[in-house]
Amino acid sequence: MILGVEADTPPLPGREEIRRYNLDRLNQALRRPGMWGGEVAIRLFLDAVAFVEGRHEEWGREHDDLRARAAFTSVGVRGAFAAILPRYADTDAAVASVYAEIAWRHGWLTVDRTLPDQEHRQLSADSGRWGARDFQLDEIQAELGPPSVLFGGHNPRYGKTLAYAPTSRDSGLVCLHFAGTYDWTAPDSQPETQPALVAVRYGGGAFADTFTFTPTGDAYRDNGEV
């Protein structure tokens, strides 16, 4: 009260409102990590959501599991990707997909659609096909349909990651990592290109063992020029 006049103070947000706020920010940071501060921002939002839900210990165990699987190094999940794909520069979206798997398990990830469980099982089990030849983004989406979540922007000049989720939560996300193939040093008159599939990632074992590489992906595993 100031000079006998009661201050018009808005009510403080409740727990559910705070939860929804942080869930919304988490999902935005996962989809466009470069606009939100990258891996650090994602981890902060995960920490906030877990705290509000009283599941901070579970989030801690998830983080420990990343380290145990060699999916997290001294510089985070980004470091794990750099060790496996040293020539793959489009890691913001790829890193976000790893944290999205945690969000999916805990019901924190908002998806645009899901695959029927049978189609998802086929996709996760069909690892042999990916190493046989290269695939472009438009080809994959024509076959599988829109992803459950797109990590990274829609601009075809940049790399991105597509994730496909099953209808049930009994299985995890199948993540497809793409690299941009646009030549930024070429004249502006060059034709537009489609991102190329580098690897398909699925499973909860040792991080390196969850990848299946395309021929293009094999090139990104080398330290030489792609």
C-alpha positions in Angstrom: 0.0 0.0 0.0 1.4 3.4 -1.0 -0.1 6.5 0.6 -3.3 4.6 1.4 -3.7 3.2 -2.1 -3.4 -0.6 -2.5 -0.9 -1.5 -5.2 -2.3 -3.4 -8.2 -0.1 -6.5 -8.0 -0.8 -9.3 -10.4 -1.0 -12.8 -8.9 2.0 -15.0 -8.9 2.0 -17.8 -11.5 1.1 -21.2 -10.1 3.1 -24.4 -10.4 1.2 -25.7 -13.5 1.6 -22.4 -15.3 5.3 -22.4 -14.5 5.5 -26.0 -15.8 3.7 -25.2 -19.1 6.0 -22.1 -19.5 9.1 -24.2 -19.2 7.8 -27.1 -21.3 7.0 -24.6 -24.1 10.5 -23.1 -23.9 12.1 -26.6 -23.8 10.3 -27.6 -27.0 11.2 -24.4 -28.8 14.8 -24.8 -27.8 14.9 -28.4 -29.0 13.4 -27.5 -32.4 15.5 -24.4 -33.0 18.6 -24.8 -30.7 20.7 -22.2 -32.5 18.1 -19.5 -31.7 17.9 -20.3 -28.0 21.5 -20.8 -27.0 22.2 -24.4 -28.0 23.0 -27.2 -25.7 23.3 -25.2 -22.5 19.8 -23.7 -22.9 18.3 -27.1 -23.6 19.9 -28.5 -20.4 18.7 -25.6 -18.4 15.1 -26.0 -19.6 15.2 -29.8 -18.9 16.5 -29.0 -15.4 13.7 -26.5 -14.8 11.0 -28.9 -16.1 12.3 -31.8 -14.0 12.5 -29.6 -10.9 8.9 -28.3 -11.3 7.7 -31.9 -11.7 9.7 -33.2 -8.7 11.7 -35.5 -11.0 15.1 -33.8 -10.6 16.7 -37.1 -9.5 15.4 -38.8 -12.7 16.9 -36.1 -14.8 20.2 -36.6 -13.0 20.2 -40.3 -13.7 19.5 -39.5 -17.4 22.5 -37.2 -17.5 24.7 -39.9 -15.8 23.5 -42.4 -18.4 24.6 -40.1 -21.2 28.1 -40.1 -19.7 28.1 -43.9 -19.2 27.1 -44.3 -22.9 29.9 -41.9 -24.1 27.1 -39.6 -25.4 28.4 -36.8 -23.2 32.0 -35.5 -23.0 33.6 -32.5 -21.2 32.0 -30.3 -23.9 28.7 -32.0 -23.8 26.8 -34.1 -26.3 28.4 -31.9 -29.0 31.8 -33.5 -28.1 30.4 -37.0 -28.5 29.2 -36.2 -32.0 32.5 -34.6 -32.8 34.3 -37.8 -31.8 32.2 -39.9 -34.1 31.6 -37.5 -37.0 34.6 -35.1 -36.9 33.6 -33.5 -40.3 29.9 -33.1 -39.4 29.4 -29.4 -38.6 25.6 -29.4 -38.3 25.6 -30.5 -34.7 23.1 -28.1 -33.0 20.1 -30.1 -34.4 21.8 -33.4 -33.8 22.6 -32.6 -30.2 19.0 -31.4 -29.6 17.8 -34.8 -30.8 19.7 -36.6 -28.1 18.1 -34.5 -25.4 14.7 -34.9 -27.1 15.0 -38.6 -26.5 15.1 -37.9 -22.8 12.1 -35.5 -23.1 10.2 -38.2 -25.1 10.7 -40.8 -22.3 9.4 -38.5 -19.7 6.4 -37.1 -21.6 8.0 -33.6 -22.1 8.4 -33.7 -25.9 5.6 -32.3 -28.1 5.5 -34.1 -31.4 3.7 -33.1 -34.6 2.7 -36.7 -35.5 3.6 -40.3 -34.7 4.2 -43.4 -36.8 2.1 -46.5 -36.3 4.1 -48.8 -34.0 4.5 -51.4 -36.8 6.0 -48.8 -39.2 8.2 -47.4 -36.5 9.5 -51.0 -35.7 10.3 -51.5 -39.4 12.1 -48.2 -39.6 14.2 -48.9 -36.5 15.0 -52.4 -37.7 15.8 -51.5 -41.3 19.4 -50.5 -40.6 21.0 -52.5 -43.4 19.5 -50.3 -46.2 21.1 -47.1 -45.0 24.6 -48.1 -45.8 23.8 -49.3 -49.3 23.4 -45.8 -51.0 22.9 -42.2 -50.3 19.5 -40.5 -49.6 18.3 -36.9 -49.8 15.9 -35.1 -47.5 13.0 -34.9 -50.0 13.3 -38.6 -50.8 13.1 -39.6 -47.1 10.1 -37.4 -46.4 8.3 -38.7 -49.5 8.7 -42.2 -48.1 8.2 -41.6 -44.4 6.1 -38.5 -44.4 6.7 -35.5 -42.2 8.8 -36.1 -39.1 7.4 -36.2 -35.6 9.9 -33.4 -34.8 12.2 -31.4 -37.1 15.3 -30.2 -35.3 16.7 -27.2 -37.1 15.1 -24.9 -39.6 13.4 -25.6 -42.9 16.0 -24.0 -45.1 17.4 -26.7 -47.4 20.8 -25.2 -47.4 21.4 -26.2 -43.8 21.7 -29.6 -42.1 19.0 -30.8 -39.8 17.7 -33.8 -37.9 14.4 -35.6 -38.4 12.9 -37.7 -35.6 10.2 -40.3 -35.9 8.3 -41.3 -32.8 6.0 -44.4 -32.3 2.4 -44.1 -31.3 3.2 -45.7 -28.0 6.1 -44.7 -25.8 7.4 -48.2 -25.6 10.2 -47.3 -28.1 12.4 -44.4 -28.5 12.9 -41.9 -31.4 14.5 -42.9 -34.7 16.7 -39.9 -35.6 18.0 -39.2 -39.1 20.9 -36.8 -39.3 21.3 -34.7 -42.5 24.2 -32.5 -43.7 23.7 -29.4 -45.9 25.3 -29.8 -49.3 25.0 -26.2 -50.5 28.3 -24.8 -51.7 28.6 -21.5 -50.0 31.8 -20.6 -52.0 30.1 -21.1 -55.4 28.4 -18.4 -57.4 24.8 -17.4 -56.4 23.5 -18.9 -59.6 24.1 -22.5 -58.5 21.0 -24.7 -58.3 19.5 -25.4 -54.8 20.5 -28.7 -53.2 18.9 -31.1 -50.8 20.5 -32.0 -47.5 22.1 -35.5 -47.6 21.4 -38.2 -45.0 24.6 -38.9 -43.0 23.4 -41.4 -40.4 20.4 -43.0 -38.8 20.5 -43.2 -35.0 18.4 -45.5 -32.8 18.8 -47.3 -29.5 20.1 -46.9 -26.0 23.4 -48.7 -26.1 26.9 -47.3 -26.4 26.5 -44.0 -28.3 28.8 -45.0 -31.2 26.9 -48.3 -31.7 23.6 -46.5 -32.2 24.6 -45.0 -35.6 24.2 -46.6 -39.0 26.1 -44.5 -41.6 25.3 -43.9 -45.2 28.2 -43.6 -47.8 28.1 -39.8 -47.3 28.2 -40.4 -43.5 31.3 -42.5 -43.9 33.0 -39.6 -45.5 32.1 -37.4 -42.5 33.7 -39.9 -40.2 37.1 -39.3 -41.8 39.3 -36.4 -40.8 40.0 -35.5 -44.4 38.0 -33.3 -46.7 34.4 -34.4 -47.5 
